[in-house]
């Protein structure tokens, strides 16, 4: 959930694709569409923001369609996951907090209590699958955290995680390309409020943004109906005769 890293990775992949296309003497598509699911939804908007502010030659976003993505990490995403509505909530938070501690040089044990401060880096060593990691963590995410850390997070006291989550949220910008935010109304992994609030905030900044409820489906269940709707929308926006 580190916006700059996500955006850089997407741009690097697009540049690599341009190199492959040129080497094979093919035409680069006239339209560039971005989409991603869950964390990929966050990465989608992070990449769009970078592409629209950096103005990289040959990489102009036509439209973006994040699916079930988190955007207001500090005020919506973290508190929602902390409620433990999903069986994966503890896994999500452990993964994110461990990453942020590494990226920003913070002590993991300032946020997580024993034994999780020591256990979490071992779980995310690339050798454990999701089920194994989830089984090693408490079902209720609050049990992983130091109580005083949560108290400062939920008050106006200084808290490094809240500050970094604000830094990596994606609502204080004015998108140029149109955006449709897809979500399922029964999602317990990412709050449906994410799409609704993000739509309002970006619209207030002049963005052409709308949210689309794909129905009474959960997180994983939103992928297929959302992808179908996004593809149909992309087709509507593709210029006649454009190379895709």
C-alpha positions as CSV (number, residue, x, y, z in Angstrom):
1,X,0.0,0.0,0.0
2,X,2.9,2.3,-0.6
3,X,1.6,4.6,-3.4
4,X,5.0,5.7,-4.9
5,X,6.3,2.1,-5.1
6,X,3.1,0.9,-6.7
7,X,3.1,3.7,-9.3
8,X,6.7,3.3,-10.1
9,X,6.2,-0.5,-10.6
10,X,3.3,0.1,-13.0
11,X,5.3,2.7,-15.0
12,X,8.3,0.5,-15.2
13,X,6.2,-2.4,-16.6
14,X,4.6,-0.1,-19.1
15,X,8.0,1.1,-20.3
16,X,9.1,-2.5,-20.6
17,X,6.1,-3.2,-22.6
18,X,6.9,-0.3,-24.9
19,X,10.3,-1.7,-25.5
20,X,8.9,-5.1,-26.4
21,X,6.4,-3.6,-28.7
22,X,9.0,-1.5,-30.5
23,X,11.4,-4.4,-30.8
24,X,8.7,-6.4,-32.5
25,X,7.8,-3.5,-34.8
26,X,4.3,-3.4,-33.5
27,X,2.1,-0.3,-32.9
28,X,1.7,0.9,-29.4
29,X,-2.1,1.1,-28.5
30,X,-3.8,4.4,-29.0
31,X,-5.7,4.0,-25.7
32,X,-4.2,3.2,-22.3
33,X,-6.6,1.8,-19.7
34,X,-5.8,1.0,-16.1
35,X,-7.5,-1.4,-13.8
36,X,-6.7,-3.4,-10.7
37,X,-8.4,-5.3,-7.9
38,X,-8.1,-4.8,-4.1
39,X,-4.6,-3.4,-3.4
40,X,-4.5,-3.2,-7.2
41,X,-7.3,-0.7,-7.0
42,X,-5.0,1.5,-4.9
43,X,-2.2,0.9,-7.3
44,X,-4.4,1.9,-10.2
45,X,-5.1,5.3,-8.9
46,X,-1.5,5.7,-7.7
47,X,-0.3,5.0,-11.2
48,X,-2.8,7.3,-12.8
49,X,-1.8,10.1,-10.5
50,X,1.9,9.6,-11.4
51,X,1.2,9.3,-15.2
52,X,-0.9,12.5,-15.2
53,X,1.6,14.6,-13.1
54,X,4.8,13.3,-14.6
55,X,3.5,13.4,-18.2
56,X,5.5,10.5,-19.5
57,X,5.7,10.4,-23.3
58,X,3.5,7.8,-24.9
59,X,1.7,7.0,-21.6
60,X,-1.4,9.0,-21.4
61,X,-4.2,7.4,-19.4
62,X,-7.5,7.1,-21.3
63,X,-9.6,5.8,-18.3
64,X,-9.2,3.9,-15.0
65,X,-11.4,1.3,-13.3
66,X,-10.2,0.3,-9.8
67,X,-12.1,-2.6,-8.4
68,X,-12.8,-3.0,-4.6
69,X,-9.8,-0.8,-3.8
70,X,-8.9,1.1,-0.6
71,X,-8.2,4.8,-0.9
72,X,-8.6,6.6,2.4
73,X,-6.1,4.4,4.2
74,X,-6.1,6.4,7.5
75,X,-9.7,7.2,8.1
76,X,-11.5,4.3,6.4
77,X,-9.2,1.4,5.5
78,X,-7.3,0.9,8.7
79,X,-10.3,1.3,11.1
80,X,-12.4,-0.9,8.9
81,X,-9.8,-3.7,8.9
82,X,-9.2,-3.3,12.6
83,X,-12.9,-4.3,13.2
84,X,-11.9,-7.8,11.9
85,X,-14.9,-8.3,9.6
86,X,-12.9,-10.4,7.3
87,X,-10.9,-13.6,8.2
88,X,-8.0,-11.9,6.4
89,X,-8.1,-8.6,8.3
90,X,-5.2,-9.5,10.6
91,X,-3.1,-10.7,7.6
92,X,-3.8,-7.4,5.7
93,X,-2.8,-5.2,8.6
94,X,0.3,-7.3,9.6
95,X,1.5,-7.2,6.0
96,X,1.0,-3.4,5.7
97,X,2.4,-2.4,9.0
98,X,5.5,-4.6,8.5
99,X,6.0,-3.0,5.1
100,X,5.6,0.5,6.4
101,X,7.9,-0.1,9.3
102,X,10.6,-1.2,6.8
103,X,10.0,1.6,4.3
104,X,9.9,4.4,6.8
105,X,12.4,3.1,9.3
106,X,10.1,2.7,12.2
107,X,10.3,0.0,15.0
108,X,7.7,-2.7,14.4
109,X,7.4,-3.3,18.1
110,X,6.3,0.3,18.5
111,X,3.0,-0.8,16.9
112,X,2.8,-4.5,17.4
113,X,2.9,-6.3,20.8
114,X,4.8,-9.5,21.6
115,X,5.0,-12.1,20.2
116,X,3.7,-10.6,16.9
117,X,6.4,-7.9,16.6
118,X,8.9,-10.7,16.2
119,X,6.7,-13.2,14.5
120,X,5.3,-11.0,11.7
121,X,8.6,-10.5,9.7
122,X,9.2,-14.3,9.8
123,X,5.7,-14.9,8.4
124,X,6.2,-12.6,5.5
125,X,9.5,-14.1,4.4
126,X,8.1,-15.5,1.1
127,X,8.0,-19.0,2.4
128,X,4.5,-19.0,4.0
129,X,1.2,-19.0,2.2
130,X,-1.8,-16.8,3.2
131,X,-3.6,-19.5,5.1
132,X,-0.5,-20.3,7.2
133,X,0.0,-16.6,7.9
134,X,-3.6,-16.0,8.9
135,X,-3.6,-19.1,11.2
136,X,-0.6,-17.7,13.1
137,X,-2.2,-14.3,13.7
138,X,-5.1,-13.5,16.1
139,X,-8.6,-13.6,14.6
140,X,-9.3,-10.1,16.0
141,X,-6.7,-7.7,14.6
142,X,-6.7,-5.4,17.7
143,X,-5.0,-8.2,19.6
144,X,-1.9,-7.8,17.5
145,X,-1.4,-4.1,18.4
146,X,0.0,-2.4,21.5
147,X,-3.0,-0.8,23.3
148,X,-1.2,2.5,23.7
149,X,-0.4,2.6,20.0
150,X,-4.1,2.2,19.1
151,X,-5.0,4.9,21.6
152,X,-2.7,7.4,20.0
153,X,-4.0,6.4,16.6
154,X,-7.6,7.0,17.5
155,X,-6.9,10.3,19.2
156,X,-5.0,13.5,18.0
157,X,-1.8,12.3,19.5
158,X,1.2,11.8,17.2
159,X,1.2,8.3,15.6
160,X,3.6,7.4,12.8
161,X,1.3,4.9,11.2
162,X,-1.6,7.2,10.9
163,X,0.6,9.9,9.4
164,X,2.1,7.5,6.8
165,X,-1.4,6.2,5.9
166,X,-2.5,9.7,5.2
167,X,0.6,10.2,3.0
168,X,-0.4,7.1,1.0
169,X,-4.1,7.9,0.7
170,X,-5.3,8.9,-2.8
171,X,-7.9,11.6,-2.5
172,X,-6.1,14.9,-2.6
173,X,-5.6,15.2,-6.4
174,X,-7.5,16.1,-9.5
175,X,-7.6,13.3,-12.0
176,X,-7.8,14.1,-15.7
177,X,-8.9,10.8,-17.2
178,X,-12.4,9.5,-16.2
179,X,-12.6,7.0,-13.4
180,X,-15.2,4.4,-12.4
181,X,-14.8,2.8,-9.0
182,X,-16.4,-0.7,-8.8
183,X,-17.3,-2.4,-5.6
184,X,-19.6,-5.1,-4.1
185,X,-22.1,-4.0,-1.4
186,X,-21.3,-7.1,0.8
187,X,-17.5,-6.6,0.8
188,X,-16.1,-7.2,4.3
189,X,-12.4,-6.9,3.2
190,X,-12.6,-3.4,1.8
191,X,-15.4,-1.1,2.9
192,X,-17.9,-0.1,0.2
193,X,-17.6,3.4,1.6
194,X,-14.2,3.6,0.0
195,X,-15.7,3.9,-3.5
196,X,-18.5,6.2,-2.4
197,X,-16.3,8.6,-0.4
198,X,-13.5,8.6,-3.1
199,X,-16.1,9.4,-5.8
200,X,-17.3,12.4,-3.9
201,X,-13.9,13.8,-3.0
202,X,-12.4,13.4,-6.5
203,X,-15.6,14.9,-8.1
204,X,-15.3,17.9,-5.8
205,X,-11.8,18.4,-7.2
206,X,-13.1,18.4,-10.8
207,X,-12.6,14.7,-11.6
208,X,-15.0,12.8,-13.9
209,X,-15.6,10.1,-11.3
210,X,-18.4,7.7,-10.6
211,X,-18.9,4.6,-8.4
212,X,-20.6,1.5,-9.5
213,X,-22.2,-1.0,-7.2
214,X,-21.9,-4.4,-8.9
215,X,-24.4,-6.0,-6.5
216,X,-24.7,-8.0,-3.3
217,X,-21.3,-9.7,-3.6
218,X,-18.3,-9.9,-1.3
219,X,-14.7,-8.9,-2.1
220,X,-13.7,-11.8,-4.3
221,X,-17.2,-12.0,-5.8
222,X,-16.9,-8.4,-7.1
223,X,-14.1,-9.2,-9.5
224,X,-15.9,-10.9,-12.4
225,X,-18.9,-8.6,-12.7
226,X,-16.7,-5.5,-12.2
227,X,-14.2,-6.7,-14.8
228,X,-17.0,-7.3,-17.3
229,X,-18.5,-3.8,-16.7
230,X,-15.1,-2.2,-16.9
231,X,-14.2,-3.9,-20.2
232,X,-17.5,-2.8,-21.7
233,X,-16.8,0.8,-20.6
234,X,-13.3,0.6,-22.0
235,X,-14.7,-0.6,-25.3
236,X,-17.0,2.4,-25.4
237,X,-14.1,4.7,-25.0
238,X,-11.8,3.0,-27.6
239,X,-11.5,5.1,-30.7
240,X,-12.8,3.4,-33.9
241,X,-9.9,1.6,-35.5
242,X,-7.6,2.0,-32.5
243,X,-4.9,-0.6,-31.9
244,X,-5.7,-2.4,-28.6
